[in-house]
Amino acid sequence: MIEWIENIIKPVYYRTYLLRKIDKCHNQLTEKIRERGYANVVFFAANLSMWRYQGIYDLLKQDPRFKVTILIAPFSTFSPSQIEENLIALKAYFESKGMPYEDTTVWSKERYSIRVWLDPDIMFYVQPYSRLLGSPLDNCFFTDKLLCFVPYGVGTVAESWSVNTRFQNIAWRLFYETDIYREVARKVAFNRGKNVVVVGNTNADVYLQPIHNNPWKQQSCSKKKVIWAPHFSIKQDMYLHRSSFLWMYNLMLKLAEEYRDTVQIAFKPHPRLKTELYSIPEWGKNKTDEYYRKWDSIPNTQLEESSFIDLFMTSDAMIHDCASFTVEYHYSKNPCLFITNDVQEIRKPLNELGCSALDAHYLGNSEDDIRNFLNQVVIGGKDSKKAEREAFFNKYLLPPNGKTAAQNIYDNILDSIWGK
């Protein structure tokens, strides 16, 4: 009964009050920026693999109309050790590129008042959820600002929780990959997706570069390079429960040993998997950390916890159960095996993009399926899905307007504030 009443009242509240209030705030702030002549921009960086803003950061940084600040703010829901790992990776990345940043984990209480010392106008958040960065920095405290969002993963789900959060309704701009996701927002979101701008995948700008660094361990002879990327949703009560990790974790190490002369495997876990394993009694911190370390200790295996584009583009195949990777790995045009016990259940929440991406995968749910994929497709080269992946790439993965996604975002911000 309560849920039914909420479903009636909530849309009315958004459309008759909250969204009108937000529109007024956005109009006032854009007018203020025009009068002042520049905008203060804040980028939040929580995890290196979720940093999707390099291209747009570079464009804004070179434009005197924007004053840009990077705030390193790891998710407060992560364990202390994982927060420290994220800090190290982010700092190393930004320092290697000569990009100044602020580390929010060492701030004094007064420093958190970024309204006072940064006076942000435009704020790019990593995820569209609340309570991830801690109360002083959370998006719910900046609803009067021009909030922006570039998904850290590709949107493949067509359900309310994926497009109709409070943040997604009140944000100034949601920079999405395809028209497919915009159409979902138009049907489902309280604001009918009016703040959605289709720009392409920001990672496409990097995927489509002609040259990529080789992050793979040096081997004594040529071997096929395979990525194993398990999702974090391993608990039975999780909405996206997949649980492949819990039956595959020993198997993948065993296969790495058996195929040591022909295959090398990179373990690329979802950033949240470690946190989930820490919380499971039969795993915990010690067992989890030891398992992760083991992947770095074997000659033909490696652990990859940060950026993954170079890893994808220099690999030969992937085995996984991650929604966004279902789309993104197709940038490599290489074969991929999706692990699931019930493909129809996996397909239920997917939009057109997700379904088409999954159709271009091989499917498996057993040790035999994984072995067959390695033997027949990866090593044997009998790749019956090759043409299907090529067609998917040409239809869905190229950014619109003949520009990079970063350029599309930059152009939209300029047009929205200063006009064409």
HELIX and SHEET records of a PDB file:
HELIX    1   1 ILE A    2  TYR A   13  1                                  12    
HELIX    2   2 TYR A   14  LEU A   18  3                                   5    
HELIX    3   3 LEU A   19  ARG A   36  1                                  18    
HELIX    4   4 LEU A   48  MET A   50  5                                   3    
HELIX    5   5 GLN A   54  LYS A   61  1                                   8    
HELIX    6   6 PRO A   80  SER A   96  1                                  17    
HELIX    7   7 THR A  104  VAL A  106  5                                   3    
HELIX    8   8 GLU A  110  TYR A  112  5                                   3    
HELIX    9   9 ILE A  114  TRP A  117  1                                   4    
HELIX   10  10 ASN A  139  PHE A  141  5                                   3    
HELIX   11  11 SER A  160  VAL A  163  1                                   4    
HELIX   12  12 ARG A  166  ILE A  170  1                                   5    
HELIX   13  13 ASP A  179  VAL A  188  1                                  10    
HELIX   14  14 ALA A  204  TYR A  207  1                                   4    
HELIX   15  15 SER A  244  GLU A  258  1                                  15    
HELIX   16  16 LEU A  273  TYR A  278  1                                   6    
HELIX   17  17 GLY A  284  SER A  297  1                                  14    
HELIX   18  18 ILE A  309  MET A  313  1                                   5    
HELIX   19  19 ALA A  323  GLU A  328  1                                   6    
HELIX   20  20 TYR A  329  TYR A  331  5                                   3    
HELIX   21  21 VAL A  343  ARG A  347  1                                   5    
HELIX   22  22 GLU A  352  ASP A  359  1                                   8    
HELIX   23  23 GLU A  367  ASN A  372  1                                   6    
HELIX   24  24 PHE A  373  ILE A  379  3                                   7    
HELIX   25  25 LYS A  386  TYR A  396  1                                  11    
HELIX   26  26 PRO A  400  GLY A  402  5                                   3    
HELIX   27  27 ALA A  405  TRP A  418  1                                  14    
SHEET    1   A 7 GLU A 102  ASP A 103  0                                        
SHEET    2   A 7 PHE A  66  ILE A  72  1                                        
SHEET    3   A 7 ALA A  39  ALA A  45  1                                        
SHEET    4   A 7 ILE A 122  TYR A 125  1                                        
SHEET    5   A 7 LEU A 146  PHE A 149  1                                        
SHEET    6   A 7 ARG A 173  TYR A 176  1                                        
SHEET    7   A 7 VAL A 196  VAL A 198  1                                        
SHEET    1   B 6 THR A 301  LEU A 303  0                                        
SHEET    2   B 6 VAL A 263  PHE A 267  1                                        
SHEET    3   B 6 LYS A 224  ALA A 229  1                                        
SHEET    4   B 6 ALA A 317  HIS A 320  1                                        
SHEET    5   B 6 CYS A 336  ILE A 339  1                                        
SHEET    6   B 6 TYR A 362  GLY A 364  1                                        
END                                                                             
